[in-house]
Each structure stands twice: as structure tokens, then as C-alpha cells.
Amino acid sequence: QVQLMESGGGLVQPGGSLRLSCTASGILFSINAIHWYRQAPGQVRERVGSITSGGNTSYADSVKGRFSISRDNAKNTVYLQMNSLKPEDTAVYYCYSVGIWGQGTQVTVSS
């Protein structure tokens, strides 16, 4: 059974940092690209960034320079490091791969 599970969300003040994790099971993790999305209340789900099997990354303009994605194939885990967080980064963050979505993790940026 293919599963993706996010963790690491929480409440953080503006300017703070969080690191999200996406751990996969049931897939050949190392050969698949992994994508991060987010969805704020009342908004469409948007792509935050992606990492290919070879480690190449791409990001939405809204997070470029603040967020970074990395992967540890030995742990079947992809990380989303989020720095300089803004209130508009508040959303449920999801990872996605091979047609499967994780359950999401809430990130709230507020003072």
C-alpha cells in the first residue's frame, strides 16, 4: 500500500522557520519526484515546489529564496525547510507523488 505522511507542522511567528517531512512507504521512493503543495482556507491548492529523483528542485515564485526541498532516499523522506515565514504561508501542506496525496499538515504563521 502506497502511503505518504507529512509531519512537522505547527504554529510559528512571522519570520520564523519550520521543517516539514514527507515519509513514503510502498513506493520505489528513490526513483520518483516528490512535490509539495499547500492549500489555504478558501483557496485552490497550489504547488510549492518539487524535487526530482536526481535531486533537482524547483519552487513557486512566492517561496523562492525562503523555502528549500531536500531528500534522504535512505530514509524515504523529503523535507521542506521553510524560513522567513509570513502569515500568507498559513495553509495545510501536502506532499504528492505517483498519484498519491498525504493527509496534510497544518502550518500557521501568526503572532
Backbone as numpy.savetxt, mean C-alpha at the origin, in Angstrom:
# Nx Ny Nz CAx CAy CAz Cx Cy Cz
-5.31 -21.37 -1.55 -6.16 -20.17 -1.55 -5.28 -18.94 -1.55
-5.54 -18.06 -2.52 -4.76 -16.83 -2.63 -5.29 -15.80 -1.63
-4.38 -15.22 -0.90 -4.77 -14.19 0.08 -3.74 -13.08 0.11
-4.24 -11.87 0.27 -3.39 -10.71 0.54 -3.87 -10.09 1.83
-2.96 -9.74 2.72 -3.37 -9.17 3.99 -2.53 -7.95 4.31
-3.22 -6.82 4.47 -2.56 -5.57 4.82 -2.51 -5.40 6.34
-1.51 -4.68 6.80 -1.40 -4.32 8.21 -0.59 -3.03 8.33
-0.66 -2.43 9.52 0.18 -1.27 9.78 -0.54 0.06 9.77
-1.84 0.06 9.48 -2.57 1.31 9.48 -2.76 1.85 10.88
-3.27 3.08 10.95 -3.51 3.68 12.25 -3.73 5.16 12.13
-3.67 5.82 13.28 -3.86 7.27 13.36 -2.48 7.92 13.49
-2.23 8.93 12.68 -0.95 9.63 12.72 -1.20 11.11 12.50
-0.34 11.93 13.10 -0.48 13.38 12.93 0.07 13.81 11.57
-0.42 14.94 11.06 0.15 15.46 9.81 1.66 15.62 9.92
2.35 15.23 8.86 3.81 15.25 8.85 4.44 13.98 9.34
3.64 13.09 9.90 4.16 11.85 10.43 4.35 10.78 9.36
4.73 9.59 9.83 5.03 8.47 8.93 4.33 7.20 9.39
4.07 6.35 8.45 3.55 5.00 8.72 4.14 4.07 7.67
4.28 2.80 8.06 4.67 1.79 7.09 3.61 0.71 7.06
3.03 0.52 5.90 2.05 -0.54 5.70 2.73 -1.77 5.13
2.19 -2.93 5.47 2.69 -4.19 4.94 1.57 -4.92 4.21
1.94 -5.64 3.17 1.01 -6.50 2.44 1.68 -7.86 2.32
1.12 -8.84 3.01 1.69 -10.18 3.00 0.80 -11.10 2.17
1.42 -11.84 1.28 0.69 -12.70 0.35 0.89 -14.17 0.68
-0.15 -14.94 0.38 -0.06 -16.39 0.49 -0.80 -17.00 -0.68
-0.35 -18.18 -1.09 -1.06 -18.90 -2.13 -0.74 -18.46 -3.54
0.24 -17.55 -3.70 0.63 -17.13 -5.04 2.15 -17.20 -5.14
2.63 -17.27 -6.38 4.07 -17.19 -6.60 4.47 -15.72 -6.47
4.66 -15.31 -5.24 4.78 -13.90 -4.92 5.86 -13.22 -5.73
7.00 -13.87 -5.86 8.16 -13.21 -6.43 7.99 -12.85 -7.90
7.05 -13.46 -8.61 6.93 -13.20 -10.04 5.80 -12.23 -10.36
5.12 -11.75 -9.35 3.96 -10.89 -9.59 4.19 -9.45 -9.14
3.64 -8.54 -9.94 3.60 -7.15 -9.51 2.57 -6.99 -8.39
2.85 -6.10 -7.48 1.93 -5.79 -6.36 1.60 -4.30 -6.43
0.34 -4.00 -6.24 -0.14 -2.63 -6.37 -0.77 -2.19 -5.06
-0.58 -0.92 -4.71 -1.27 -0.30 -3.58 -2.32 0.68 -4.12
-3.51 0.59 -3.55 -4.61 1.50 -3.86 -5.10 2.10 -2.54
-5.87 3.14 -2.67 -6.54 3.70 -1.50 -7.91 4.23 -1.89
-8.78 4.27 -0.89 -10.13 4.77 -1.13 -10.56 5.59 0.07
-10.80 6.87 -0.17 -11.31 7.76 0.86 -12.83 7.72 0.83
-13.48 8.08 1.93 -14.96 8.06 1.98 -15.55 8.88 0.84
-16.47 8.28 0.10 -17.15 8.99 -0.98 -16.32 9.17 -2.23
-15.12 8.59 -2.26 -14.23 8.75 -3.42 -14.03 7.42 -4.13
-13.59 7.50 -5.38 -13.27 6.27 -6.10 -11.93 5.74 -5.60
-11.75 4.46 -5.76 -10.48 3.85 -5.37 -9.42 4.30 -6.38
-8.29 4.74 -5.87 -7.22 5.22 -6.75 -5.93 4.47 -6.48
-5.15 4.32 -7.54 -3.87 3.65 -7.40 -2.85 4.57 -6.75
-2.16 4.06 -5.78 -1.11 4.81 -5.08 0.25 4.55 -5.72
0.50 3.29 -6.00 1.78 2.93 -6.59 1.87 1.44 -6.81
2.96 1.02 -7.47 3.14 -0.38 -7.83 4.61 -0.74 -7.76
4.84 -2.04 -7.59 6.20 -2.56 -7.68 6.16 -3.83 -8.52
7.05 -3.90 -9.50 7.10 -5.07 -10.38 7.88 -6.20 -9.72
7.88 -7.33 -10.38 8.64 -8.47 -9.86 10.13 -8.14 -9.80
10.56 -7.27 -10.69 11.97 -6.89 -10.72 12.32 -5.75 -9.79
11.32 -5.24 -9.09 11.58 -4.17 -8.12 11.42 -2.77 -8.65
10.97 -2.63 -9.89 10.72 -1.29 -10.42 9.44 -0.73 -9.81
9.47 0.54 -9.48 8.33 1.16 -8.82 7.78 2.32 -9.63
6.52 2.60 -9.41 5.87 3.77 -10.00 4.86 4.29 -8.99
4.59 5.60 -9.05 3.74 6.23 -8.04 2.78 7.23 -8.67
1.66 7.41 -8.00 0.76 8.49 -8.37 1.44 9.83 -8.07
1.10 10.83 -8.86 1.70 12.15 -8.65 1.45 12.69 -7.25
0.31 12.34 -6.69 -0.09 12.88 -5.39 0.80 12.38 -4.24
1.52 11.29 -4.46 2.35 10.72 -3.38 3.82 10.67 -3.74
4.15 11.02 -4.97 5.53 10.94 -5.44 6.44 11.79 -4.55
7.54 11.20 -4.14 8.47 11.91 -3.28 8.18 11.76 -1.80
7.00 11.24 -1.46 6.62 11.04 -0.04 6.47 9.57 0.30
5.98 8.81 -0.66 5.73 7.38 -0.43 6.76 6.56 -1.20
7.09 5.39 -0.65 7.96 4.48 -1.38 7.52 3.04 -1.13
7.68 2.23 -2.15 7.27 0.82 -2.11 8.51 -0.06 -2.22
8.57 -1.08 -1.41 9.65 -2.06 -1.49 9.07 -3.45 -1.28
9.87 -4.45 -1.60 9.37 -5.82 -1.43 10.47 -6.70 -0.85
10.03 -7.68 -0.06 10.92 -8.70 0.49 10.35 -10.04 0.06
10.89 -10.59 -1.01 10.33 -11.82 -1.57 10.48 -13.00 -0.60
11.50 -12.97 0.22 11.70 -14.06 1.19 10.57 -14.09 2.21
9.95 -12.93 2.46 8.86 -12.85 3.43 7.50 -12.72 2.75
7.48 -12.81 1.41 6.23 -12.64 0.67 5.51 -11.35 1.06
6.27 -10.29 1.24 5.71 -9.06 1.77 6.16 -7.86 0.95
5.22 -6.95 0.73 5.49 -5.66 0.12 5.18 -4.59 1.14
5.99 -3.55 1.15 5.84 -2.46 2.11 5.49 -1.17 1.39
4.67 -0.36 2.04 4.40 1.00 1.59 4.84 1.94 2.71
5.96 2.59 2.50 6.45 3.57 3.46 5.86 4.92 3.12
5.16 5.51 4.07 4.47 6.78 3.85 5.06 7.83 4.78
5.65 8.84 4.20 6.24 9.93 4.97 5.52 11.23 4.66
5.74 12.22 5.51 5.14 13.55 5.32 3.65 13.44 5.05
2.98 12.68 5.86 1.56 12.41 5.64 0.72 13.67 5.79
-0.33 13.73 4.98 -1.25 14.86 4.95 -2.65 14.36 5.28
-3.51 15.25 5.76 -4.90 14.81 6.02 -5.56 14.19 4.79
-5.21 14.66 3.61 -5.83 14.10 2.40 -5.32 12.70 2.06
-4.36 12.21 2.81 -3.94 10.81 2.65 -4.83 9.85 3.43
-5.75 10.40 4.20 -6.67 9.57 4.96 -7.51 8.71 4.02
-7.48 7.41 4.23 -8.19 6.47 3.35 -8.00 5.06 3.89
-8.75 4.14 3.30 -8.46 2.73 3.48 -7.48 2.33 2.37
-6.38 1.71 2.77 -5.34 1.32 1.83 -5.43 -0.18 1.56
-5.37 -0.51 0.28 -5.50 -1.89 -0.15 -4.28 -2.30 -0.98
-3.91 -3.56 -0.90 -2.97 -4.09 -1.88 -3.74 -5.02 -2.82
-3.17 -5.17 -4.02 -3.85 -5.88 -5.10 -2.82 -6.59 -5.96
-3.16 -7.84 -6.32 -2.33 -8.58 -7.25 -3.11 -9.77 -7.78
-2.84 -10.14 -8.98 -3.43 -11.30 -9.67 -4.93 -11.40 -9.43
-5.61 -10.25 -9.52 -7.06 -10.24 -9.40 -7.60 -10.33 -7.98
-6.71 -10.28 -7.01 -7.10 -10.42 -5.60 -6.86 -9.12 -4.85
-7.84 -8.72 -4.04 -7.71 -7.56 -3.15 -7.53 -8.03 -1.72
-6.72 -7.29 -0.98 -6.70 -7.49 0.46 -7.93 -6.87 1.09
-8.03 -7.00 2.42 -9.21 -6.49 3.13 -9.09 -5.00 3.44
-7.90 -4.46 3.31 -7.68 -3.04 3.54 -7.27 -2.73 4.97
-6.58 -1.61 5.13 -6.19 -1.12 6.45 -6.40 0.39 6.47
-7.00 0.87 7.55 -7.37 2.27 7.66 -6.16 3.13 8.05
-5.96 4.20 7.32 -4.96 5.21 7.66 -5.70 6.53 7.87
-5.51 7.12 9.04 -6.14 8.39 9.36 -5.05 9.38 9.74
-5.02 10.50 9.02 -4.04 11.55 9.29 -4.80 12.75 9.85
-4.57 13.01 11.12 -5.33 14.06 11.79 -4.59 14.51 13.03
-4.75 15.78 13.35 -4.17 16.30 14.58 -5.17 16.24 15.72
